[in-house]
Amino acid sequence: MWAVAYLAAVITGDYSRGLWVAIWYLTSHVGVIMWAATVPEYSVPPVPRRARRSEGA
């Protein structure tokens, strides 16, 4: 939403430096969200063998 607002401000001429802020928002915030969406939830590493043995003892 903020990236769109800054881009609109650049287009209307209200905030000429808004282009850099919009690019920053798009690359940092949206980029991180898109990357995090690709990480599967089940990719938790397995429990080490040592901890498994102590559970049964």
C-alpha positions as CSV (number, residue, x, y, z in Angstrom):
1,M,0.0,0.0,0.0
2,W,2.8,2.4,0.9
3,A,4.7,1.7,-2.3
4,V,1.6,2.6,-4.3
5,A,1.1,5.8,-2.3
6,Y,4.6,6.9,-3.0
7,L,4.4,6.0,-6.7
8,A,1.2,8.0,-6.9
9,A,2.9,11.0,-5.2
10,V,5.7,10.8,-7.8
11,I,3.3,10.6,-10.7
12,T,1.3,13.6,-9.4
13,G,4.5,15.5,-8.7
14,D,3.8,15.9,-5.0
15,Y,6.9,14.1,-3.8
16,S,9.7,13.7,-6.3
17,R,11.9,11.6,-4.0
18,G,9.1,9.1,-3.5
19,L,10.3,6.8,-6.3
20,W,13.3,5.7,-4.2
21,V,11.1,5.1,-1.2
22,A,8.6,3.1,-3.3
23,I,11.5,1.0,-4.7
24,W,12.8,0.4,-1.2
25,Y,9.3,-0.7,0.0
26,L,8.9,-3.0,-3.0
27,T,12.3,-4.7,-2.7
28,S,12.5,-5.0,1.1
29,H,9.0,-5.5,2.4
30,V,7.3,-7.1,-0.5
31,G,10.4,-9.1,-1.4
32,V,10.7,-10.6,2.1
33,I,7.0,-11.4,2.2
34,M,7.2,-13.2,-1.2
35,W,10.3,-15.1,-0.1
36,A,8.7,-16.1,3.2
37,A,5.6,-17.4,1.4
38,T,7.8,-19.9,-0.5
39,V,9.3,-21.5,2.6
40,P,7.3,-24.6,3.5
41,E,6.0,-24.9,7.0
42,Y,7.1,-28.5,7.4
43,S,10.8,-27.7,6.8
44,V,11.6,-28.0,10.5
45,P,14.9,-29.9,11.0
46,P,14.6,-33.3,12.6
47,V,15.2,-33.8,16.3
48,P,18.8,-35.0,16.9
49,R,19.3,-38.7,17.6
50,R,20.7,-38.0,21.1
51,A,17.5,-36.3,22.2
52,R,15.4,-39.2,20.9
53,R,17.2,-41.7,23.1
54,S,16.8,-39.6,26.2
55,E,13.0,-39.5,25.7
56,G,12.6,-43.3,26.1
57,A,14.9,-43.6,29.1
